[in-house]
Amino acid sequence: MRAMRNKLAHEYFGISASTVYNTVKTYLPSLLEKLTIIQDEQRNAS
């Protein structure tokens, strides 16, 4: 994911929409799951 961030930040016109779409479809679900777990842990710790 870091590589994608660097490409988006520095290669403005060198990114295809399909690359962004595929990255989101591949990595976003697991990222959201992990963030939800962290959020729940933070709520329970308070």
N, CA, C and O atoms as a Maestro MAE file, in Angstrom:
{
 s_m_m2io_version
 :::
 2.0.0
}

f_m_ct {
 s_m_title
 :::
 protein
 m_atom[184] {
  # First column is atom index #
  i_m_mmod_type
  r_m_x_coord
  r_m_y_coord
  r_m_z_coord
  i_m_residue_number
  s_m_chain_name
  s_m_pdb_residue_name
  s_m_pdb_atom_name
  i_m_atomic_number
  :::
  1 25 0.830 -1.191 0.000 1 A "MET " " N  " 7
  2 3 0.000 0.000 0.000 1 A "MET " " CA " 6
  3 2 0.874 1.255 0.000 1 A "MET " " C  " 6
  4 15 0.491 2.265 -0.589 1 A "MET " " O  " 8
  5 25 2.016 1.211 0.635 2 A "ARG " " N  " 7
  6 3 2.888 2.388 0.657 2 A "ARG " " CA " 6
  7 2 3.310 2.768 -0.755 2 A "ARG " " C  " 6
  8 15 3.382 3.948 -1.099 2 A "ARG " " O  " 8
  9 25 3.589 1.755 -1.563 3 A "ALA " " N  " 7
  10 3 3.989 2.020 -2.947 3 A "ALA " " CA " 6
  11 2 2.871 2.728 -3.704 3 A "ALA " " C  " 6
  12 15 3.135 3.613 -4.517 3 A "ALA " " O  " 8
  13 25 1.632 2.343 -3.443 4 A "MET " " N  " 7
  14 3 0.501 2.992 -4.109 4 A "MET " " CA " 6
  15 2 0.402 4.444 -3.679 4 A "MET " " C  " 6
  16 15 0.144 5.320 -4.505 4 A "MET " " O  " 8
  17 25 0.601 4.704 -2.409 5 A "ARG " " N  " 7
  18 3 0.547 6.088 -1.916 5 A "ARG " " CA " 6
  19 2 1.598 6.935 -2.612 5 A "ARG " " C  " 6
  20 15 1.324 8.064 -3.019 5 A "ARG " " O  " 8
  21 25 2.794 6.394 -2.749 6 A "ASN " " N  " 7
  22 3 3.868 7.135 -3.407 6 A "ASN " " CA " 6
  23 2 3.537 7.399 -4.873 6 A "ASN " " C  " 6
  24 15 3.789 8.491 -5.384 6 A "ASN " " O  " 8
  25 25 2.979 6.410 -5.538 7 A "LYS " " N  " 7
  26 3 2.592 6.612 -6.938 7 A "LYS " " CA " 6
  27 2 1.518 7.687 -7.053 7 A "LYS " " C  " 6
  28 15 1.598 8.552 -7.925 7 A "LYS " " O  " 8
  29 25 0.522 7.639 -6.188 8 A "LEU " " N  " 7
  30 3 -0.544 8.632 -6.250 8 A "LEU " " CA " 6
  31 2 -0.032 10.032 -5.940 8 A "LEU " " C  " 6
  32 15 -0.487 11.014 -6.527 8 A "LEU " " O  " 8
  33 25 0.912 10.113 -5.019 9 A "ALA " " N  " 7
  34 3 1.416 11.418 -4.607 9 A "ALA " " CA " 6
  35 2 2.399 12.023 -5.605 9 A "ALA " " C  " 6
  36 15 2.508 13.245 -5.703 9 A "ALA " " O  " 8
  37 25 3.112 11.181 -6.344 10 A "HIS " " N  " 7
  38 3 4.196 11.701 -7.168 10 A "HIS " " CA " 6
  39 2 4.043 11.467 -8.670 10 A "HIS " " C  " 6
  40 15 4.716 12.122 -9.466 10 A "HIS " " O  " 8
  41 25 3.188 10.562 -9.058 11 A "GLU " " N  " 7
  42 3 3.007 10.271 -10.478 11 A "GLU " " CA " 6
  43 2 1.571 10.576 -10.879 11 A "GLU " " C  " 6
  44 15 0.843 9.699 -11.344 11 A "GLU " " O  " 8
  45 25 1.182 11.803 -10.696 12 A "TYR " " N  " 7
  46 3 -0.207 12.226 -10.869 12 A "TYR " " CA " 6
  47 2 -0.879 11.671 -12.119 12 A "TYR " " C  " 6
  48 15 -1.996 11.159 -12.044 12 A "TYR " " O  " 8
  49 25 -0.219 11.763 -13.255 13 A "PHE " " N  " 7
  50 3 -0.848 11.378 -14.510 13 A "PHE " " CA " 6
  51 2 -0.413 9.989 -14.980 13 A "PHE " " C  " 6
  52 15 -0.828 9.539 -16.048 13 A "PHE " " O  " 8
  53 25 0.405 9.320 -14.202 14 A "GLY " " N  " 7
  54 3 0.893 8.007 -14.586 14 A "GLY " " CA " 6
  55 2 0.098 6.864 -13.981 14 A "GLY " " C  " 6
  56 15 0.501 5.706 -14.092 14 A "GLY " " O  " 8
  57 25 -1.015 7.165 -13.348 15 A "ILE " " N  " 7
  58 3 -1.817 6.150 -12.674 15 A "ILE " " CA " 6
  59 2 -3.093 5.900 -13.472 15 A "ILE " " C  " 6
  60 15 -3.791 6.837 -13.860 15 A "ILE " " O  " 8
  61 25 -3.382 4.653 -13.704 16 A "SER " " N  " 7
  62 3 -4.619 4.328 -14.410 16 A "SER " " CA " 6
  63 2 -5.738 4.103 -13.395 16 A "SER " " C  " 6
  64 15 -5.494 3.663 -12.272 16 A "SER " " O  " 8
  65 25 -6.937 4.404 -13.798 17 A "ALA " " N  " 7
  66 3 -8.096 4.214 -12.925 17 A "ALA " " CA " 6
  67 2 -8.248 2.746 -12.552 17 A "ALA " " C  " 6
  68 15 -8.652 2.434 -11.432 17 A "ALA " " O  " 8
  69 25 -7.937 1.855 -13.460 18 A "SER " " N  " 7
  70 3 -8.075 0.427 -13.160 18 A "SER " " CA " 6
  71 2 -7.082 -0.020 -12.085 18 A "SER " " C  " 6
  72 15 -7.396 -0.904 -11.288 18 A "SER " " O  " 8
  73 25 -5.895 0.574 -12.054 19 A "THR " " N  " 7
  74 3 -4.916 0.252 -11.014 19 A "THR " " CA " 6
  75 2 -5.434 0.676 -9.648 19 A "THR " " C  " 6
  76 15 -5.341 -0.081 -8.682 19 A "THR " " O  " 8
  77 25 -5.972 1.870 -9.567 20 A "VAL " " N  " 7
  78 3 -6.527 2.358 -8.302 20 A "VAL " " CA " 6
  79 2 -7.698 1.482 -7.883 20 A "VAL " " C  " 6
  80 15 -7.783 1.074 -6.725 20 A "VAL " " O  " 8
  81 25 -8.594 1.193 -8.807 21 A "TYR " " N  " 7
  82 3 -9.766 0.369 -8.506 21 A "TYR " " CA " 6
  83 2 -9.347 -1.013 -7.999 21 A "TYR " " C  " 6
  84 15 -9.864 -1.489 -6.988 21 A "TYR " " O  " 8
  85 25 -8.423 -1.646 -8.690 22 A "ASN " " N  " 7
  86 3 -7.975 -2.978 -8.274 22 A "ASN " " CA " 6
  87 2 -7.301 -2.961 -6.908 22 A "ASN " " C  " 6
  88 15 -7.483 -3.886 -6.117 22 A "ASN " " O  " 8
  89 25 -6.539 -1.935 -6.629 23 A "THR " " N  " 7
  90 3 -5.888 -1.816 -5.327 23 A "THR " " CA " 6
  91 2 -6.925 -1.658 -4.222 23 A "THR " " C  " 6
  92 15 -6.826 -2.298 -3.175 23 A "THR " " O  " 8
  93 25 -7.910 -0.811 -4.455 24 A "VAL " " N  " 7
  94 3 -8.971 -0.605 -3.461 24 A "VAL " " CA " 6
  95 2 -9.747 -1.902 -3.242 24 A "VAL " " C  " 6
  96 15 -10.000 -2.286 -2.100 24 A "VAL " " O  " 8
  97 25 -10.121 -2.570 -4.311 25 A "LYS " " N  " 7
  98 3 -10.884 -3.819 -4.189 25 A "LYS " " CA " 6
  99 2 -10.084 -4.900 -3.479 25 A "LYS " " C  " 6
  100 15 -10.657 -5.731 -2.776 25 A "LYS " " O  " 8
  101 25 -8.778 -4.898 -3.654 26 A "THR " " N  " 7
  102 3 -7.932 -5.935 -3.069 26 A "THR " " CA " 6
  103 2 -7.619 -5.663 -1.599 26 A "THR " " C  " 6
  104 15 -7.713 -6.569 -0.770 26 A "THR " " O  " 8
  105 25 -7.251 -4.433 -1.269 27 A "TYR " " N  " 7
  106 3 -6.716 -4.143 0.056 27 A "TYR " " CA " 6
  107 2 -7.690 -3.462 1.018 27 A "TYR " " C  " 6
  108 15 -7.526 -3.579 2.232 27 A "TYR " " O  " 8
  109 25 -8.676 -2.773 0.518 28 A "LEU " " N  " 7
  110 3 -9.564 -2.022 1.408 28 A "LEU " " CA " 6
  111 2 -10.355 -2.905 2.371 28 A "LEU " " C  " 6
  112 15 -10.448 -2.554 3.548 28 A "LEU " " O  " 8
  113 25 -10.924 -4.022 1.943 29 A "PRO " " N  " 7
  114 3 -11.689 -4.836 2.898 29 A "PRO " " CA " 6
  115 2 -10.880 -5.279 4.120 29 A "PRO " " C  " 6
  116 15 -11.367 -5.177 5.246 29 A "PRO " " O  " 8
  117 25 -9.660 -5.766 3.915 30 A "SER " " N  " 7
  118 3 -8.854 -6.200 5.064 30 A "SER " " CA " 6
  119 2 -8.407 -5.015 5.906 30 A "SER " " C  " 6
  120 15 -8.301 -5.132 7.127 30 A "SER " " O  " 8
  121 25 -8.145 -3.881 5.276 31 A "LEU " " N  " 7
  122 3 -7.777 -2.684 6.022 31 A "LEU " " CA " 6
  123 2 -8.934 -2.229 6.910 31 A "LEU " " C  " 6
  124 15 -8.728 -1.896 8.078 31 A "LEU " " O  " 8
  125 25 -10.134 -2.213 6.368 32 A "LEU " " N  " 7
  126 3 -11.301 -1.815 7.160 32 A "LEU " " CA " 6
  127 2 -11.531 -2.758 8.332 32 A "LEU " " C  " 6
  128 15 -11.889 -2.323 9.426 32 A "LEU " " O  " 8
  129 25 -11.324 -4.045 8.102 33 A "GLU " " N  " 7
  130 3 -11.480 -5.026 9.177 33 A "GLU " " CA " 6
  131 2 -10.484 -4.758 10.304 33 A "GLU " " C  " 6
  132 15 -10.850 -4.770 11.479 33 A "GLU " " O  " 8
  133 25 -9.236 -4.518 9.942 34 A "LYS " " N  " 7
  134 3 -8.206 -4.245 10.939 34 A "LYS " " CA " 6
  135 2 -8.491 -2.943 11.687 34 A "LYS " " C  " 6
  136 15 -8.305 -2.873 12.902 34 A "LYS " " O  " 8
  137 25 -8.936 -1.921 10.973 35 A "LEU " " N  " 7
  138 3 -9.248 -0.650 11.622 35 A "LEU " " CA " 6
  139 2 -10.431 -0.777 12.581 35 A "LEU " " C  " 6
  140 15 -10.457 -0.143 13.635 35 A "LEU " " O  " 8
  141 25 -11.401 -1.597 12.208 36 A "THR " " N  " 7
  142 3 -12.548 -1.827 13.086 36 A "THR " " CA " 6
  143 2 -12.107 -2.515 14.371 36 A "THR " " C  " 6
  144 15 -12.579 -2.166 15.453 36 A "THR " " O  " 8
  145 25 -11.215 -3.479 14.264 37 A "ILE " " N  " 7
  146 3 -10.689 -4.160 15.454 37 A "ILE " " CA " 6
  147 2 -9.962 -3.178 16.351 37 A "ILE " " C  " 6
  148 15 -10.164 -3.179 17.565 37 A "ILE " " O  " 8
  149 25 -9.124 -2.346 15.774 38 A "ILE " " N  " 7
  150 3 -8.390 -1.341 16.557 38 A "ILE " " CA " 6
  151 2 -9.352 -0.378 17.225 38 A "ILE " " C  " 6
  152 15 -9.178 -0.033 18.394 38 A "ILE " " O  " 8
  153 25 -10.359 0.056 16.497 39 A "GLN " " N  " 7
  154 3 -11.342 0.980 17.053 39 A "GLN " " CA " 6
  155 2 -12.081 0.332 18.226 39 A "GLN " " C  " 6
  156 15 -12.280 0.971 19.259 39 A "GLN " " O  " 8
  157 25 -12.483 -0.909 18.075 40 A "ASP " " N  " 7
  158 3 -13.167 -1.617 19.159 40 A "ASP " " CA " 6
  159 2 -12.268 -1.762 20.382 40 A "ASP " " C  " 6
  160 15 -12.723 -1.599 21.514 40 A "ASP " " O  " 8
  161 25 -10.996 -2.067 20.154 41 A "GLU " " N  " 7
  162 3 -10.043 -2.189 21.264 41 A "GLU " " CA " 6
  163 2 -9.893 -0.863 21.999 41 A "GLU " " C  " 6
  164 15 -9.812 -0.834 23.227 41 A "GLU " " O  " 8
  165 25 -9.856 0.220 21.256 42 A "GLN " " N  " 7
  166 3 -9.729 1.546 21.866 42 A "GLN " " CA " 6
  167 2 -10.962 1.894 22.679 42 A "GLN " " C  " 6
  168 15 -10.844 2.458 23.767 42 A "GLN " " O  " 8
  169 25 -12.128 1.571 22.177 43 A "ARG " " N  " 7
  170 3 -13.372 1.830 22.912 43 A "ARG " " CA " 6
  171 2 -13.426 1.033 24.194 43 A "ARG " " C  " 6
  172 15 -13.860 1.549 25.224 43 A "ARG " " O  " 8
  173 25 -12.991 -0.226 24.153 44 A "ASN " " N  " 7
  174 3 -13.011 -1.096 25.324 44 A "ASN " " CA " 6
  175 2 -11.968 -0.706 26.360 44 A "ASN " " C  " 6
  176 15 -12.128 -0.994 27.547 44 A "ASN " " O  " 8
  177 25 -10.910 -0.056 25.917 45 A "ALA " " N  " 7
  178 3 -9.841 0.352 26.837 45 A "ALA " " CA " 6
  179 2 -10.223 1.607 27.610 45 A "ALA " " C  " 6
  180 15 -9.624 1.907 28.643 45 A "ALA " " O  " 8
  181 25 -11.200 2.329 27.124 46 A "SER " " N  " 7
  182 3 -11.585 3.596 27.783 46 A "SER " " CA " 6
  183 2 -12.446 3.357 28.992 46 A "SER " " C  " 6
  184 15 -12.855 4.309 29.657 46 A "SER " " O  " 8
  :::
 }
 m_bond[183] {
  # First column is bond index #
  i_m_from
  i_m_to
  i_m_order
  :::
  1 1 2 1
  2 2 3 1
  3 3 4 2
  4 3 5 1
  5 5 6 1
  6 6 7 1
  7 7 8 2
  8 7 9 1
  9 9 10 1
  10 10 11 1
  11 11 12 2
  12 11 13 1
  13 13 14 1
  14 14 15 1
  15 15 16 2
  16 15 17 1
  17 17 18 1
  18 18 19 1
  19 19 20 2
  20 19 21 1
  21 21 22 1
  22 22 23 1
  23 23 24 2
  24 23 25 1
  25 25 26 1
  26 26 27 1
  27 27 28 2
  28 27 29 1
  29 29 30 1
  30 30 31 1
  31 31 32 2
  32 31 33 1
  33 33 34 1
  34 34 35 1
  35 35 36 2
  36 35 37 1
  37 37 38 1
  38 38 39 1
  39 39 40 2
  40 39 41 1
  41 41 42 1
  42 42 43 1
  43 43 44 2
  44 43 45 1
  45 45 46 1
  46 46 47 1
  47 47 48 2
  48 47 49 1
  49 49 50 1
  50 50 51 1
  51 51 52 2
  52 51 53 1
  53 53 54 1
  54 54 55 1
  55 55 56 2
  56 55 57 1
  57 57 58 1
  58 58 59 1
  59 59 60 2
  60 59 61 1
  61 61 62 1
  62 62 63 1
  63 63 64 2
  64 63 65 1
  65 65 66 1
  66 66 67 1
  67 67 68 2
  68 67 69 1
  69 69 70 1
  70 70 71 1
  71 71 72 2
  72 71 73 1
  73 73 74 1
  74 74 75 1
  75 75 76 2
  76 75 77 1
  77 77 78 1
  78 78 79 1
  79 79 80 2
  80 79 81 1
  81 81 82 1
  82 82 83 1
  83 83 84 2
  84 83 85 1
  85 85 86 1
  86 86 87 1
  87 87 88 2
  88 87 89 1
  89 89 90 1
  90 90 91 1
  91 91 92 2
  92 91 93 1
  93 93 94 1
  94 94 95 1
  95 95 96 2
  96 95 97 1
  97 97 98 1
  98 98 99 1
  99 99 100 2
  100 99 101 1
  101 101 102 1
  102 102 103 1
  103 103 104 2
  104 103 105 1
  105 105 106 1
  106 106 107 1
  107 107 108 2
  108 107 109 1
  109 109 110 1
  110 110 111 1
  111 111 112 2
  112 111 113 1
  113 113 114 1
  114 114 115 1
  115 115 116 2
  116 115 117 1
  117 117 118 1
  118 118 119 1
  119 119 120 2
  120 119 121 1
  121 121 122 1
  122 122 123 1
  123 123 124 2
  124 123 125 1
  125 125 126 1
  126 126 127 1
  127 127 128 2
  128 127 129 1
  129 129 130 1
  130 130 131 1
  131 131 132 2
  132 131 133 1
  133 133 134 1
  134 134 135 1
  135 135 136 2
  136 135 137 1
  137 137 138 1
  138 138 139 1
  139 139 140 2
  140 139 141 1
  141 141 142 1
  142 142 143 1
  143 143 144 2
  144 143 145 1
  145 145 146 1
  146 146 147 1
  147 147 148 2
  148 147 149 1
  149 149 150 1
  150 150 151 1
  151 151 152 2
  152 151 153 1
  153 153 154 1
  154 154 155 1
  155 155 156 2
  156 155 157 1
  157 157 158 1
  158 158 159 1
  159 159 160 2
  160 159 161 1
  161 161 162 1
  162 162 163 1
  163 163 164 2
  164 163 165 1
  165 165 166 1
  166 166 167 1
  167 167 168 2
  168 167 169 1
  169 169 170 1
  170 170 171 1
  171 171 172 2
  172 171 173 1
  173 173 174 1
  174 174 175 1
  175 175 176 2
  176 175 177 1
  177 177 178 1
  178 178 179 1
  179 179 180 2
  180 179 181 1
  181 181 182 1
  182 182 183 1
  183 183 184 2
  :::
 }
}
